[in-house]
């Protein structure tokens, strides 16, 4: 027999998840170095670099490419790609 969870507990869990996401967004905005810095998402980064998920992940964890995680999604500064290809 499955124990039913209290409806109020479910609401509290959802609110906690929303609060966590908002805190991540706030922290990411505080870290922003430039007001006009643009971010690109994972799909665009893979397309630009012509890499797959694993290769991009390895670059990210090795520190060779800067990134931000906002609300569970990973973004890369567009300036990094502009500088890398203009050098």
Buried (B, 14 or more C-beta within 10 A) or exposed (E): EEEEEEEEEEEEEEEEEEEEEEEBEEEBEEEEEEEEEEBBEBEBBBEBBEBEEEEBEEBBEEEEBEBBEBEEEBBBBBBBBEEEEEE
